[in-house]
Amino acid sequence: MHVQALVKYKFYDFVVNELFNGVPVDLTEPAPVFPEFQRTIDFFDASHKQSVQHDMSPLSTFTALPEDILTKLTTFLQEAKPNSKFEFSVPNASKEIRTSFHQFFKTLNNPLLESRTGGQNFDLIQLSFHAKMQFPQPSDKARFWNAVLLKQNIDTMQAIDLICNSMRFQKLQNKNINYCGTKDQRGVTQQVVQFPGYIFPEAICQNLPNNIKIGSFTHAHTQIGLGSHEGNQFIVCLRALGLKKCTSIDKAEFIANNLQQIVNIGLLNKFGTQRFGSGVIKTDLMGQALSQGRMRLFVKMLAVNDHGIKNGLTEEQTAFFTKYFATIMADNKIEVLEGEQESTFMKYYDEIKEYVVKNNRPFQLSKVLQILKKPVMEETNESITNAISQAMPINSRTFYFHAFQSRIFNQLCDEINTIDPQNLLSNKYGSVTQVKTTPYTSADLCLPLIGFNTLKELSPVSQFWVEKCQNIMNGLGIENIDGKYRDIFAPGSFRKVYTQVKNMQFAVKAHEELDQQIVKTKFDNNEMEELVFSTDFESIKQFKTETEQYISIVLKFELDSSCYATEVMAAVLGEGYDKEQQQGYVNDM
C-alpha cells in the first residue's frame, strides 16, 4: 500500500538546516565590515581620490623638519599611489627619533605604507607604497572564520566552486574551504562553512550570485570536516497527496500510522537515491569501476557525467551513453567495446575533452584531462590515480567510492529485511556492533561499510556479514579494496542499521494552485501564512476542507548526520521515489 504525492517537486519544498553545536544553524547577521579592506581596494583604484587628511603636528615633537620637506611629505601621503616612493633626511637623528618617525607612520593605519631607515649614516627615512595589492590581517584575526552558507538550487560543492570563482580581491581554492557535509542541490539549505582567518569576510561576500548568501561569521580555532555536525533539521513538503483535488486526505489513517511508527521505532538507515547522483551514470557504478581497477573506464565515465551535468547532453547522446555503459558494466573486466560502438564513443569523448579543456568547465574535470597527456586507453592506473589526486580535493575524489560503499550497505540492509526480527540479535546476525556492553538492542546493530580494511577487522567478529560482503564483491570481480590506491578509496567503517527520527512534527495545508509555495524560506521576503506544526498524528484522520483543494503535508524533523530525509518521506508514503516516477506523476496530472 502507498500514497501518491509529489516529493521535492519544487526546490522550496525541501529545506535543510544543519545542526551545529546542538542547534539548527541560521543566517541572521551580515558579514562584518573591516574599514582596512575597503581602504586597500580604494588605494588600487586609479579613479579613487584619496581624501585622507593627516595631522602632521606630532612630527615637530621629534625634530624640526624644513617647511618644504614637511609640505612634500604631506602631499605624498595624501596623494598616495601604488609603487610611489619618498625619502627625506633627518640629520643627526638618534635611533630613538628615527623610531618615533616609524611609529608615527604606523599610526596612519595604511597597511600598504612601509617605512624604513636608509642612507650610509642612517639619516634617511624611506617611505614606499606597495606596488601589488595585499591586505593586512583582519584586526581581530583568529585561525578560522566559521560562517553560515545559505543556498538554493545548487549543491555544496558547486556553491563552494562559485564562491572561489567570484572572489575578486583575495583568492581561495576550494580545498581551503571546509564544511561538515554536502547538502542537496534540490532545496534551500543552511550549513556551516569554514574559511581561513586571514581572509576578509567582504572578500567572500562582495560578488556572490543571487542564490548564495553567507553571513553570521564567528571566530574559530578548531578545524571542521566531514561529520563535524550533529545532523540536520529538515522541513519537507509532501505535495498534493493523492495528486488530485479533494476534501479530505486519501489514506489518512495509513499516513498517520506510518508517522507514529517512524517516531516509535525509527527506520532502516539506508542511503537515499541522491547519494548516487543525477548524471547519466550513477556514481556508485563509477565507484565500482574504480574498485575493479578499471581506471580508464572511470575517466570515460567522469568525462561524460561531469560534462553532461554542467553543460548538458542531447537526447541522442544520453541514449547512446546509457546503452554504452550498461553494456560495459555487464562485464566486470572490459573497458572498451568492439567495433562501431567504441568508435562512436571515442568521437563523443574527444569532442567532450576538447570542449572541457578549452572552456575550463567543469573545472576539476578540465584539470584531470589536462594532466592526462596520452589518449585515455594508453594511460596506466597509476597515472590516472595521480591525476585525480592532483586535480580533485579529497572530498571529491573519494565521493565515487563512498557511493559504491553505500550501495553495498543498502544491499546488506535489504538482507536485514529477510531476517526474522526475533533472530536479528542472535550471535549469528547481531554481533557486528560498536556497543561493547550486552544485551544488545536493535538500535545498536551496525553493518559494515567496505573499505581497504573492513573485512580484516570484521573477521573475528561476525563471519555471516563478512561472507555477505565478500560474496557481493566477488560477484563484481573484486577480491579486495586495494589500499595502494587509498587516495581515491576510503577505509572501512560501520553504520547503524536503524536511525531514530527526532522531533517529528507535521502541518497540513490545503491550497488551490498545485505550485503554490507552502514553506517560507530565508530567500523569501513575501508575506506567507505561518505553518502551525503539531505532534498529534491522529488529527490527520479528521482533516477536511469545505471545497475540493490540493492537500499537502509538511514534515519537520531531525536526523543524525549522513541519514537521508528521502528515506523518511518514502516510509511515510509507503514506497521509494526516483526521478522517473516523479516525472510520470507530473505527466499524469
C-alpha positions, 0 to 999 in steps of 0.5 A: 500500500502507498500514497501518491504525492509529489516529493521535492517537486519544487526546490522550496519544498525541501529545506535543510538546516544543519545542526551545529553545536546542538542547534539548527544553524541560521543566517541572521547577521551580515558579514562584518565590515573591516574599514582596512579592506575597503581602504586597500581596494580604494588605494588600487583604484586609479579613479579613487581620490584619496581624501585622507587628511593627516595631522602632521603636528606630532612630527615637530615633537621629534625634530624640526623638519624644513617647511618644504620637506614637511609640505612634500611629505604631506602631499605624498601621503595624501596623494598616495599611489601604488609603487610611489616612493619618498625619502627625506633626511633627518640629520643627526637623528638618534635611533630613538627619533628615527623610531618615533618617525616609524611609529608615527607612520604606523599610526596612519593605519595604511597597511600598504605604507612601509617605512624604513631607515636608509642612507650610509649614516642612517639619516634617511627615512624611506617611505614606499607604497606597495606596488601589488595589492595585499591586505593586512590581517583582519584586526581581530584575526583568529585561525578560522572564520566559521560562517553560515552558507545559505543556498538554493538550487545548487549543491555544496560543492558547486556553491563552494566552486562559485564562491572561489570563482567570484572572489575578486580581491583575495583568492581561495581554492576550494580545498581551503574551504571546509564544511561538515557535509554536502547538502542537496542541490534540490532545496534551500539549505543552511550549513556551516562553512569554514574559511581561513582567518586571514581572509576578509569576510567582504572578500567572500561576500562582495560578488556572490550570485543571487542564490548564495548568501553567507553571513553570521561569521564567528571566530574559530580555532578548531578545524571542521570536516566531514561529520563535524555536525550533529545532523540536520533539521529538515522541513519537507513538503509532501505535495498534493497527496493523492495528486488530485483535488479533494476534501479530505486526505486519501489514506489518512489513517495509513499516513498517520500510522506510518508517522507514529511508527517512524517516531516509535521505532525509527527506520532502516538507515539506508542511503537515499537515491541522491547519494548516487547522483543525477548524471547519466551514470550513477556514481556508485557504478563509477565507484565500482569501476574504480574498485575493479581497477578499471581506471580508464573506464572511470575517466570515460565515465567522469568525462561524460557525467561531469560534462553532461551535468554542467553543460548538458547532453542531447537526447541522442547522446544520453541514449547512446551513453546509457546503452554504452555503459550498461553494456560495459558494466555487464562485464566486470573486466572490459573497458572498451567495446568492439567495433562501431560502438567504441568508435562512436564513443571515442568521437563523443569523448574527444569532442567532450575533452576538447570542449572541457579543456578549452572552456575550463568547465567543469573545472576539476574535470578540465584539470584531470584531462589536462594532466592526462597527456596520452589518449585515455586507453594508453594511460596506466592506473597509476597515472590516472590515480595521480591525476585525480589526486592532483586535480580533485580535493579529497572530498571529491575524489573519494565521493565515487567510492563512498557511493559504491560503499553505500550501495553495498550497505543498502544491499546488506540492509535489504538482507536485514529485511529477510531476517526474522526480527526475533533472530536479528540479535542472535550471535549469528546476525547481531554481533557486528556492533560498536556497543561493547556492553550486552544485551544488545538492542536493535538500535545498536546493530551496525553493518559494515561499510567496505573499505581497504580494511573492513573485512580484516577487522570484521573477521573475528567478529561476525563471519555471516556479514563478512561472507555477505560482503565478500560474496557481493564483491566477488560477484563484481570481480573484486577480491579486495579494496586495494589500499595502494590506491587509498587516495581515491578509496576510503577505509572501512567503517560501520553504520547503524542499521536503524536511525531514530527520527527526532522531533517529528512534527507535521502541518497540513495545508490545503491550497488551490494552485498545485505550485503554490509555495507552502514553506517560507524560506530565508530567500523569501521576503513575501508575506506567507501564512505561518505553518502551525506544526503539531505532534498529534498524528491522529488529527490527520484522520479528521482533516477536511476542507469545505471545497475540493483543494490540493492537500499537502503535508509538511514534515519537520524533523531531525536526523543524525548526520549522513541519514537521508530525509528521502528515506523518511518521506518514502516510509511515510508514503509507503514506497521509494521515489526516483526521478522517473516516477516523479516525472510520470506523476507530473505527466499524469496530472 
